[in-house]
Amino acid sequence: MRARFVTTDAFGAFIVPYRCVHCGFTAQAKIHAYAESSQAYYFDSDAAANRAQAKATDGAADKAVAGVALATCPKCGRYDEKAAGHKRLVRVIGVILVGLVAGAIAGWYFGRWWVGVFGLAVALPFVKTAAARVPPTRGVEFLAADEPTA
């Protein structure tokens, strides 16, 4: 029996707390986020659709939090370079891992370990693109601002 898939998406406005790491400015930030999810099922398509919807909603909420973390502070005009650096690191590691896996599969397929080096060599030009500066998030609306407590 083959599994079937149900795919759903979630889009909405999320209200997320924001705190600037530089000046301490705090506010509620409104951001729109989108995510989608697919779920396999054999018999119960309604339960799979509910699971996919829950995953999509959670994914959109996670993207909203991550997006607000990279927003430009309306008070000091700076954004969190540490969060941006983390995002860059994750992207670079992902590109290198894809190259290693592709190289391992090629090396296994051709029966020569040195063929696997080409997978990594093909991925290396993409590392520069993955390591590019992460721009601040646009489209964040700050609702009610509170002055920092510290």
SEZA-816044 format. One record per residue (C-alpha): x negated, z, y; chain; residue in three letters. Coordinates in nm, 3 decimals, padded with zeros to 5 digits. Each point is the difference from the previous one (the first is absolute). Layout:
# residues N
+---------+---------+---------+-------+------+
|      c1 |      c3 |      c2 | kette | rest |
+---------+---------+---------+-------+------+
|       X |       Z |       Y |     A |  Ala |
...
+---------+---------+---------+-------+------+
***
This chain:
# residues 150
+---------+---------+---------+-------+------+
|      c1 |      c3 |      c2 | kette | rest |
+---------+---------+---------+-------+------+
|  00.000 |  00.000 |  00.000 |     A |  Met |
| -00.134 | -00.097 |  00.341 |     A |  Arg |
|  00.005 |  00.232 |  00.293 |     A |  Ala |
|  00.187 | -00.109 |  00.309 |     A |  Arg |
| -00.086 |  00.102 |  00.351 |     A |  Phe |
|  00.199 |  00.112 |  00.298 |     A |  Val |
| -00.158 | -00.017 |  00.345 |     A |  Thr |
|  00.124 |  00.176 |  00.309 |     A |  Thr |
| -00.129 |  00.071 |  00.347 |     A |  Asp |
|  00.033 |  00.265 |  00.266 |     A |  Ala |
| -00.022 | -00.046 |  00.375 |     A |  Phe |
|  00.080 |  00.250 |  00.265 |     A |  Gly |
| -00.099 |  00.210 |  00.295 |     A |  Ala |
| -00.184 |  00.320 | -00.080 |     A |  Phe |
| -00.058 |  00.297 |  00.226 |     A |  Ile |
| -00.348 |  00.138 | -00.069 |     A |  Val |
| -00.187 |  00.284 |  00.171 |     A |  Pro |
| -00.305 | -00.119 |  00.193 |     A |  Tyr |
| -00.304 |  00.199 |  00.113 |     A |  Arg |
| -00.298 | -00.152 |  00.178 |     A |  Cys |
| -00.331 |  00.110 | -00.153 |     A |  Val |
| -00.178 | -00.045 |  00.334 |     A |  His |
|  00.217 |  00.167 |  00.265 |     A |  Cys |
|  00.250 |  00.196 | -00.212 |     A |  Gly |
|  00.307 | -00.182 |  00.135 |     A |  Phe |
|  00.300 |  00.046 | -00.229 |     A |  Thr |
|  00.326 | -00.192 | -00.015 |     A |  Ala |
|  00.257 | -00.145 | -00.233 |     A |  Gln |
| -00.075 | -00.365 | -00.068 |     A |  Ala |
|  00.252 | -00.262 | -00.105 |     A |  Lys |
| -00.136 | -00.286 | -00.212 |     A |  Ile |
|  00.157 | -00.274 | -00.209 |     A |  His |
| -00.139 | -00.046 | -00.351 |     A |  Ala |
|  00.068 | -00.226 | -00.297 |     A |  Tyr |
| -00.082 |  00.025 | -00.371 |     A |  Ala |
|  00.121 | -00.155 | -00.320 |     A |  Glu |
| -00.010 |  00.106 | -00.364 |     A |  Ser |
|  00.065 | -00.157 | -00.339 |     A |  Ser |
|  00.110 |  00.186 | -00.309 |     A |  Gln |
|  00.015 | -00.123 | -00.359 |     A |  Ala |
|  00.304 |  00.067 | -00.216 |     A |  Tyr |
|  00.135 | -00.086 | -00.342 |     A |  Tyr |
|  00.357 |  00.132 |  00.001 |     A |  Phe |
|  00.086 |  00.211 |  00.305 |     A |  Asp |
| -00.033 | -00.220 |  00.308 |     A |  Ser |
|  00.176 |  00.252 |  00.229 |     A |  Asp |
| -00.253 |  00.274 | -00.074 |     A |  Ala |
| -00.286 | -00.247 |  00.053 |     A |  Ala |
|  00.151 | -00.108 |  00.333 |     A |  Ala |
|  00.029 |  00.365 |  00.108 |     A |  Asn |
| -00.365 |  00.066 | -00.097 |     A |  Arg |
| -00.114 | -00.314 |  00.183 |     A |  Ala |
|  00.196 |  00.097 |  00.311 |     A |  Gln |
| -00.145 |  00.352 | -00.005 |     A |  Ala |
| -00.353 | -00.137 | -00.036 |     A |  Lys |
|  00.054 | -00.251 |  00.280 |     A |  Ala |
|  00.136 |  00.270 |  00.231 |     A |  Thr |
| -00.294 |  00.230 | -00.079 |     A |  Asp |
| -00.241 | -00.289 |  00.058 |     A |  Gly |
|  00.153 | -00.079 |  00.338 |     A |  Ala |
| -00.021 |  00.367 |  00.101 |     A |  Ala |
| -00.367 |  00.011 | -00.105 |     A |  Asp |
| -00.070 | -00.315 |  00.201 |     A |  Lys |
|  00.173 |  00.156 |  00.302 |     A |  Ala |
| -00.220 |  00.310 | -00.018 |     A |  Val |
| -00.314 | -00.213 | -00.041 |     A |  Ala |
|  00.106 | -00.225 |  00.287 |     A |  Gly |
|  00.059 |  00.289 |  00.237 |     A |  Val |
| -00.341 |  00.144 | -00.092 |     A |  Ala |
| -00.157 | -00.319 |  00.140 |     A |  Leu |
|  00.212 | -00.011 |  00.316 |     A |  Ala |
| -00.159 |  00.011 |  00.343 |     A |  Thr |
|  00.057 |  00.330 |  00.180 |     A |  Cys |
|  00.217 | -00.053 |  00.311 |     A |  Pro |
| -00.183 |  00.279 |  00.182 |     A |  Lys |
| -00.370 | -00.076 | -00.055 |     A |  Cys |
|  00.022 | -00.361 | -00.128 |     A |  Gly |
| -00.216 |  00.058 | -00.310 |     A |  Arg |
|  00.080 | -00.018 | -00.369 |     A |  Tyr |
| -00.132 |  00.169 | -00.313 |     A |  Asp |
| -00.319 | -00.187 | -00.098 |     A |  Glu |
| -00.039 |  00.225 | -00.305 |     A |  Lys |
|  00.334 | -00.113 | -00.144 |     A |  Ala |
| -00.090 | -00.361 |  00.077 |     A |  Ala |
| -00.337 |  00.047 | -00.170 |     A |  Gly |
|  00.172 |  00.136 | -00.310 |     A |  His |
|  00.228 | -00.303 | -00.011 |     A |  Lys |
| -00.304 | -00.231 |  00.031 |     A |  Arg |
| -00.180 |  00.185 | -00.281 |     A |  Leu |
|  00.300 | -00.034 | -00.231 |     A |  Val |
|  00.020 | -00.373 |  00.071 |     A |  Arg |
| -00.374 | -00.054 | -00.065 |     A |  Val |
|  00.010 |  00.196 | -00.326 |     A |  Ile |
|  00.304 | -00.202 | -00.109 |     A |  Gly |
| -00.175 | -00.334 |  00.064 |     A |  Val |
| -00.312 |  00.113 | -00.189 |     A |  Ile |
|  00.207 |  00.125 | -00.294 |     A |  Leu |
|  00.188 | -00.330 | -00.021 |     A |  Val |
| -00.334 | -00.183 | -00.007 |     A |  Gly |
| -00.135 |  00.229 | -00.271 |     A |  Leu |
|  00.309 | -00.039 | -00.216 |     A |  Val |
|  00.001 | -00.378 |  00.043 |     A |  Ala |
| -00.370 | -00.007 | -00.085 |     A |  Gly |
|  00.051 |  00.217 | -00.308 |     A |  Ala |
|  00.279 | -00.226 | -00.125 |     A |  Ile |
| -00.212 | -00.312 |  00.061 |     A |  Ala |
| -00.299 |  00.159 | -00.173 |     A |  Gly |
|  00.213 |  00.097 | -00.298 |     A |  Trp |
|  00.164 | -00.343 | -00.019 |     A |  Tyr |
| -00.328 | -00.194 |  00.009 |     A |  Phe |
| -00.189 |  00.255 | -00.209 |     A |  Gly |
| -00.280 |  00.037 |  00.253 |     A |  Arg |
| -00.038 |  00.314 |  00.207 |     A |  Trp |
| -00.173 | -00.180 |  00.286 |     A |  Trp |
|  00.306 | -00.221 |  00.058 |     A |  Val |
|  00.176 |  00.316 |  00.119 |     A |  Gly |
| -00.232 |  00.016 |  00.299 |     A |  Val |
|  00.173 | -00.307 |  00.142 |     A |  Phe |
|  00.329 |  00.191 |  00.027 |     A |  Gly |
| -00.162 |  00.252 |  00.227 |     A |  Leu |
| -00.184 | -00.275 |  00.189 |     A |  Ala |
|  00.330 | -00.175 |  00.069 |     A |  Val |
|  00.153 |  00.325 |  00.129 |     A |  Ala |
| -00.286 |  00.089 |  00.237 |     A |  Leu |
|  00.098 | -00.238 |  00.285 |     A |  Pro |
|  00.340 |  00.171 |  00.008 |     A |  Phe |
| -00.160 |  00.341 |  00.053 |     A |  Val |
| -00.076 | -00.091 |  00.362 |     A |  Lys |
|  00.365 | -00.085 |  00.058 |     A |  Thr |
|  00.113 |  00.321 | -00.171 |     A |  Ala |
| -00.242 |  00.204 |  00.210 |     A |  Ala |
|  00.130 | -00.144 |  00.329 |     A |  Ala |
|  00.127 |  00.241 |  00.263 |     A |  Arg |
|  00.349 |  00.131 | -00.065 |     A |  Val |
|  00.203 | -00.049 |  00.319 |     A |  Pro |
|  00.234 |  00.270 |  00.131 |     A |  Pro |
|  00.361 | -00.014 | -00.113 |     A |  Thr |
|  00.233 | -00.171 |  00.246 |     A |  Arg |
|  00.371 |  00.060 |  00.031 |     A |  Gly |
| -00.008 |  00.380 | -00.008 |     A |  Val |
|  00.249 |  00.163 |  00.235 |     A |  Glu |
| -00.071 |  00.360 |  00.105 |     A |  Phe |
|  00.326 |  00.190 |  00.044 |     A |  Leu |
| -00.045 |  00.356 |  00.125 |     A |  Ala |
| -00.344 |  00.118 |  00.105 |     A |  Ala |
| -00.117 |  00.359 | -00.026 |     A |  Asp |
| -00.313 |  00.125 |  00.167 |     A |  Glu |
| -00.277 |  00.117 | -00.237 |     A |  Pro |
| -00.001 |  00.368 | -00.091 |     A |  Thr |
| -00.377 |  00.030 | -00.027 |     A |  Ala |
+---------+---------+---------+-------+------+
***
